[in-house]
């Protein structure tokens, strides 16, 4: 731009590239050139430092992504292994909530099971103190009315990052307040080919014609709001799909009181 610093900065860059370490100023205006050299050195050093920081950030991001991918694969393999090794759905669900809580670092993870009479029950739970436990608590049908079942039976996922800012269903307001929930992620556990004509999915269902909403896999964050990432939602959906497979297997048994309908 016509500044005396421009040419000097170019000289410094050229000298750095050429790996020239020692040079002597012969010009009577060496002070001006030295000033330009110093400024150019600062600029070059700053540019190199910025590039180094960006490279560190990029590498750490790649490492984090790869670590998360490895952990997700490990979680899927572990639960799949549990399903293959055990014929007890109770053990599978216990492992699922414990591992999901550990992996997501959620304050509570639970399985919410729909009963034939329309009520619901938390059959499995992992929760961190000091938050209240809901294990084996039965909830009235009003907590999760019939009209919401169909959407979840068709695969609806509910992701709320901040309960206080979300349009929460009126029936769930008291429920989430009791449990001190600030953010939640809900995915359906769907059972196929249920022969019960009183299916929750639709009053017009016929036997074996539509999927049945067996329950929900739910993650709660109670300590603070949380924006659920796309990969977290996808992982929860995959886990719910894995859990569904033993529900459709007549060889599986259950040790909790509400039996698996066939």
PADRENSE-828906 format. One record per atom (N, C-alpha, C, O, CB): residue in one letter; x, y, z. Coordinates in steps of 0.1 Angstrom, whole numbers, plus 5000, padded with zeros to 4 digits. Glycine has a CB too. Layout:
aXYZ...
// end
This chain:
x500849885000x500050005000x500950125000x500450235003x499150005012x502250114997x503050234997x503750255010x504550355011x502350354993x503450185020x504050205033x505450145033x505750045026x503250135044x506350205041x507750165042x507850025049x508849955047x508550265050x506749985056x506749855063x506449735053x506949625056x505749855074x505849765042x505349655033x506549585027x506649455028x504549705022x507449655021x508649595015x509549525025x510049415023x509549695007x509649585037x510449525047x509849385052x510549295054x510549615059x508449385053x507849265057x508049155047x508249035051x506349285060x507949195034x508149095024x509549035024x509748915023x507949155010x510549125027x511949075029x512048975040x512748875038x512849195031x511349005051x511448915063x510848775059x511448675062x510748975075x509648775052x509048655048x509948575039x510148455040x507748675042x510548645029x511448585020x512648525027x513148415024x511948685009x513248595036x514348555044x514048425052x514848335053x514948655053x512848435058x512348315066x512248195058x512648085061x511048345074x511648215046x511448095037x512748045032x512847915031x510548145025x513648125030x514948085025x515848035036x516947985034x515648195018x515348045048x516047995060x517348075062x518348015066x516347845059x517348205059x518548285061x518548335075x517548405079x518548405051x519548315083x519548345097x520348465100x519948545109x520148225105x521348495092x522248615095x522348695083x522648645072x523648565100x522148825085x522348915074x522749055080x522449085091x521048935065x523449135071x524049255076x523349375068x523249365056x525549265075x523049475075x522449595069x523649685064x524449725072x521549675079x523649715051x524649795045x524149935042x524950025040x525249725033x522849945042x522250075038x522350175049x522250135061x520850055033x522450295046x522450405056x521050405063x520950465074x522850535050x520050355056x518750355062x518450225069x517250185069x517650385051x519450165074x519250035081x518350035092x517649935095x520649975085x518250145099x517250155110x515850135105x515050075112x517450285117x515550195094x514150185088x513950035084x512849975087x513950275076x514949975078x514849835074x514649745086x513949655086x516049795065x515449775097x515349695109x514049705115x513449605120x516449735119x513449825115x512049845120x511049755112x510249695118x511649985120x511249755099x510349675091x510549525093x509649445093x510649705076x511849485095x512149345098x511449305111x510849195112x513649325099x511549385121x510949355134x509449335133x508849245138x511249455145x508849435126x507349425124x506949305116x506049235119x506849555117x507749285105x507449165097x507649035105x506848945103x508349165085x508649035114x508848915122x507648885131x507248775133x510048925130x507149005137x505948985146x504748935138x504048845143x505649125152x504548995126x503448945118x503548805114x502548725115x503249035105x504748765110x504948625106x504748535118x504148425117x506348605100x505348575129x505148485141x503748475145x503248365149x505948545153x502948585144x501548585148x500848495138x499948415143x500948715147x501148495125x500448415115x500748265118x499848175117x500848445101x502048235121x502348095124x501748045137x501247935138x503948085125x501648135147x500948095160x499448065157x498947975163x501148205170x498848155149x497448135146x497248005139x496247935142x496948255138x498047975129x497947855122x498147735131x497447635130x499047845111x499147745141x499347635150x498147605159x497747495161x500547665159x497547715164x496347705172x495147645165x494447555170x495947845178x495047685152x493947625144x494147485142x493247405142x493847705131x495447445140x495747305137x495447215150x494947105149x497147285133x495847275162x495547205174x494047185176x493647075180x496147285186x493247295174x491847285175x491247175166x490447095170x491147415173x491747175153x491247085143x491546935147x490746855146x491847115129x492746915152x493146785156x492446735168x492046615169x494646775159x492146825178x491446785190x489946755186x489346665192x491446895200x489446825176x488046805172x487946665165x487046585168x487546905162x488946635157x488946505150x489146395161x488446285160x490146495140x489946415171x490146315181x488846295189x488546185192x491246355191x488146405192x486946395199x485846315191x485146235197x486346535203x485746345179x484746285170x485046135169x484146045170x484746345156x486346095167x486745955166x486445885180x486045765180x488245945162x486745955191x486545895204x485045865206x484645765211x487145975215x484245965203x482745945204x482245835195x481445755199x482046075201x482845825183x482345725174x482745585180x481945495179x483045735160x483945575185x484445445191x483545415203x483145295204x485845455195x483245515211x482345485223x480945445219x480345355225x482345605232x480445505209x479045475204x479045325199x478145255202x478645565192x480045295191x480145155186x480345055197x479744945197x481345145176x481145095207x481245005219x479944985226x479644875230x482345055228x479245095228x477945085235x476944995227x476244905233x477345225236x476845015214x476044925206x476444785206x475544695208x476044975191x477744755206x478144615206x477844555220x477444435220x479744615203x478044635230x477844575244x476444535246x476144435251x478244675254x475444625242x474044595244x473644475234x472844395238x473144715241x474144475222x473844365213x474344235219x473744135218x474544395199x475544245225x476144125231x475244075243x475043955245x477544145236x474744175251x473844145262x472644075257x472143975263x473544265270x472044125246x470844065241x471143915236x470243825238x470344145229x472243895230x472643765225x472843665237x472543545236x473843765216x473443715247x473843625258x472743605268x472743495275x475043685265x471743695269x470743675279x469343655273x469043705262x470643805288x468543575279x467143555275x466243625284x465043595284x466843405274x466743715292x465943795302x465943935298x466944005298x466443775316x464743985293x464644125289x464944225300x465444335298x463244155284x464744185312x465044265324x466544295324x466844415327x464544195337x467344205322x468844225322x469244315311x470044405312x469544095321x468544305299x468844385288x468544535290x469344625288x468144335275x467344555296x466944695299x467744755310x468044875310x465444695303x468144675320x468944725331x470344775325x470844875329x469144615342x470944695317x472144725310x471944855302x472844945302x472744615302x470844865295x470644975286x470645105293x471345195289x469344955278x469845115304x469645245311x471045285318x471345395318x468545235321x471745185323x473045215330x474045265320x474745355323x473545085337x474145195308x475145235298x474745365291x475645445289x475245125288x473545395289x473045515283x473345635292x473845735288x471545515279x473145615305x473345715315x474845755316x475245865316x472845675329x475645645316x477145665316x477645735304x478445825305x477845535318x477145695292x477645745280x477245895278x478045975274x477245665268x475945925280x475446055278x475746145290x475546275289x473946045276x476146095301x476346175313x475046245317x475146365321x477546275311x473946175315x472646235319x472446215334x473046125340x471546165310x471546295339x471246275353x470246165356x470246105367x470646405359x469446125346x468546015348x468245955334x468046025324x467146065355x468245825334x467745745322x466845645327x467045565337x468945685314x465645635320x464645535325x463945475313x463945525302x463645605334x463345355316x462445295307x461045315312x460745275324x462745135305x460145375304x458745405308x457945305301x457845305288x458345555305x457245215308x456545105302x455045135303x454545165313x456844965310x454345115291x452945135291x452145005295x452444895290x452445175277x451245015304x450444905309x449244885301x448744985295x450144915324x448644775300x447344745293x446244845296x445344875288x446944605294x446144885309x445044975313x445345125310x444545205314x444844955328x446445155303x446745295299x447645365309x448145475306x445445365298x447845305321x448845375330x450245345325x450445275316x448645315344x451245405332x452645385328x453445365341x453045405352x453145505321x454645305339x455445265350x456945275346x457245235335x455145135356x457745325355x459145325353x459745195357x459945165369x459845445361x459945105348x460444975351x461944955354x462344865361x460044875340x462745055348x464145045349x464645195350x464145275342x464844965338x465645215358x466145355360x467545355365x467945275373x465245435369x468345445360x469645485366x469545635368x469345715358x470845445357x469745685380x469645825384x470745865393x471145785402x468245855390x471245985391x472246035400x471646115411x470646185409x473246125392x472246105423x471846195434x472146335431x473146365424x472446145448x471346435436x470246415446x468946405440x467946435446x470346535456x468846375427x467546375420x466646255424x467146145426x467746375405x465346275424x464446175429x464346055420x464546065408x463046235431x464145935426x464045815419x462545795415x461645835422x464545695427x462345735404x460945705399x460745555397x459645515392x460545785387x461745475400x461745335397x460445275403x460245285415x462945265402x459745205395x458445125399x457345215403x456345175408x458845035411x457445345401x456345435403x455345415392x455745405380x456745585404x454045415395x453045405385x452345545383x452045615393x451945295389x452145575370x451645705367x450245695360x450045605352x452645785358x449345785364x448045775358x448045795343x449045855337x447145885364x447045755336x446945765322x447045915317x447445945306x445645705317x446646005326x446646145323x448146205320x448246305314x446046235334x449046135326x450446175324x450846155309x451646235304x451446095333x450346055303x450646035289x449345985282x449145865280x451745925287x448446075278x447146035273x447245955260x448245955253x446346165271x446145895257x446045805246x446345875233x446945815224x444645745245x445946005231x446146075219x447546095215x447846125203x445446205219x448446085224x449946095221x450545965217x451645965212x450646155233x449945855219x450545725216x450745705201x451845655198x449645615221x449845745193x449945715179x451245775172x451945705165x448745765171x451545895176x452745965170x454045885174x454845865165x452846105174x454145845186x455245775191x455345635185x456445585182x455345775206x454145575183x454145445177x454645445163x455145345158x452745385178x454545565157x455045575143x456445635142x456945665132x454045665135x457145645154x458545675154x458845815159x459945855157x459045655141x457945895164x458146025168x459246025179x459345945188x456946095174x460146125178x461146155188x460946285194x460746385187x462646135182x461146305207x460946435214x462246475220x462746405229x459746425225x462746585216x464046645221x463746785226x463346875218x465146645210x463946805239x463746935245x465046975252x465446905261x462546935255x465547095248x466747145254x466547225266x467447225275x467547225244x465447285268x465147365279x463647355282x462847415275x465547515277x463247285293x461847265296x461147395298x459947415294x461747185308x461747495304x461147625307x460847705294x460047805295x462047705316x461547675283x461347755271x460547675260x460247725249x462647795266x460247545263x459547465253x458047455255x457547485266x460147315254x457347415245x455947405245x455647255250x455347175242x455247435231x455747245263x455547105269x454047075270x453247165273x456147095282x453646955267x452246915268x451746935282x452446905292x452146765264x450546995283x450047025297x450046905306x450246915318x448647075295x449846785301x449846665309x451146635315x451246555325x449346545301x452246685309x453546655314x454246765323x455246735328x454446625302x453546875324x454146985331x454446945346x455646965350x453247105331x453446895353x453646855367x454646735368x455446725377x452346815373x454646645358x455446535358x456946575358x457746525365x455146445346x457346665348x458746705347x459146785359x460346785363x458946775334x458246865365x458546945376x458846855388x459846885396x457447045380x458046755390x458346655401x459646595400x460346565410x457246555401x460046565388x461346495386x462546595384x463646555382x461246405374x462246725385x463346825384x464046825370x465246855370x464346815395x463246795360x463846785346x463946925340x463047005341x462946695338x465146945334x465447075327x465547045312x465247135304x466647135332x465946925308x466046895294x465746745293x466046665302x467446925288x465146695282x464846555280x464946515266x464746595257x463546525286x465246385264x465246325251x464446195252x464746105261x466746295246x463446185244x462446065244x462445995231x462146065221x461046115249x462645865231x462445785219x461545665222x461645615233x463845735213x460745625212x459845515215x460545375214x461445355206x458745525205x459945285222x460345145220x459145075215x458045075221x460745085234x459245035203x458044985195x458144835194x459144775191x458045045181x456944775197x456844625195x455944595184x454844655182x456244565209x456444505175x455644465163x454744345166x454944265175x456544435152x453644335158x452844215158x452244185171x452144065175x453644095154x451744285178x451044255191x449644215187x448944275179x451044375200x449144105194x447844055190x446744105200x445544065198x447843905191x447144195209x446144245218x445244345211x445744455206x446844315230x443944325210x443044425203x442944555210x442444645204x441744365201x443344565223x443244685230x444544765229x445044835238x442944665245x445244755217x446444825215x446344975218x445345035215x447044795201x447445035223x447545175226x447645255213x447445375214x448645205236x448045195202x448445275191x447145335184x447245455179x449145195181x446145265184x444845315178x443745235181x443845105182x445045325162x442545295184x441445215187x440845135175x440045045177x440345305193x441345175163x440945105151x441944995147x441744925137x440745195140x442944965156x443844865152x443244725151x442244695158x445044855162x443744645143x443444505142x444644425146x445744475146x442844455129x444444305150x445544225155x446644215144x446344185133x445144085159x447944225149x449044215141x449144305129x449844275119x449144075136x448444415129x448344505117x449244625119x449744675108x446944545115x449544675131x450344795132x451344775144x451044695153x449444915135x452344855144x453244855155x452644905168x451744985167x454544935152x453044855179x452544895192x453544965200x454744925200x452044765200x453145075206x454045155215x454145075228x453345085237x453545295217x455345005230x455544925242x455945015253x455544995265x456644815239x456845115250x457345205261x458245315255x458245335243x458145125271x458945375264x459745485260x461145475266x461245435278x459145625263x462145505259x463545525264x463745675266x463745745257x464645455255x464045715279x464045855282x465345895289x465745825298x462845895291x465946005285x467046065291x466746195297x466146285290x468346075282x467046225309x466746355316x468046425320x468946355325x465846335328x468146555317x469146635323x468446725333x467646805330x469946715312x468846715346x468246785357x469046905362x468446995367x467946695368x470346895360x471246995366x471247125358x471547235363x472646945367x470947115345x471047235336x470347205323x470147085319x472547275334x469947305315x469447275301x470547215293x471747225296x468947415295x470047145282x471047075274x470447065260x469347015258x471346935280x471247105250x470947095236x471346955231x472646935230x471447215227x470446875228x470846735224x471346745210x470746805201x469646645225x472446675208x473146675194x472446575185x471746475190x474646645195x472546595172x471846495163x472346355165x471646265164x472146545148x473646345167x474246205169x473746145181x473546015182x475746205169x473446225192x472846165204x471446115202x471046005206x472846275215x470646195194x469246145191x469346025183x468545925185x468546265183x470246015173x470345895164x470745775172x470245665170x471345925153x471645795181x472145685190x471045625198x470845505199x473345725198x470245715204x469145675212x468145595204x467545495209x468445795219x467845635192x466945565183x467445425180x466745325179x466745645170x468745415177x469445285174x469345195186x469045075185x470845305170x469545245198x469445165210x468045115213x467845005216x469945245223x467045205210x465645165212x465345055202x464544965205x464745285210x465845065190x465644955180x466244825184x465644715183x466244995166x467444835190x468044705195x467244645206x467044525207x469444735200x466744735215x465944685227x464644615222x464144525228x465644795236x464144665210x462844615205x462944465201x462044395202x462444695193x464144425196x464244295191x463944185201x463244085197x465644275186x464344185213x463944085222x462444085226x461943985230x464744085235x461844205225x460444215228x459644125218x458544085222x459944355228x460144115206x459444035196x459843885195x459443815187x459544095183x460743855205x461243715205x460543635216x460743675228x462843715207x459743535213x459043465223x459943385232x459443335243x458143365216x461243375229x462143295238x462643385250x463143325259x463343255230x462443515249x462843605260x461843595271x460543595269x463043745255x462343605283x461443615295x461643745302x462543825298x461743495305x460843775312x460943895319x460843865334x459943785338x459944005315x461543945342x461443925357x460744035363x460544035376x462843905363x460344145356x459544245362x458044215360x457744135351x459944385356x457244265369x455944215371x454944215358x454144135356x455244285382x455144325350x454344335338x454844245327x455944285322x454144475334x454244145323x454744055313x454744115299x453944205297x454043925313x455544065291x455644105277x454444045269x454343925269x456944065270x453544125263x452444065256x452943995244x453944035237x451444175253x452243895240x452543825228x451543845217x451743795206x452743675231
// end
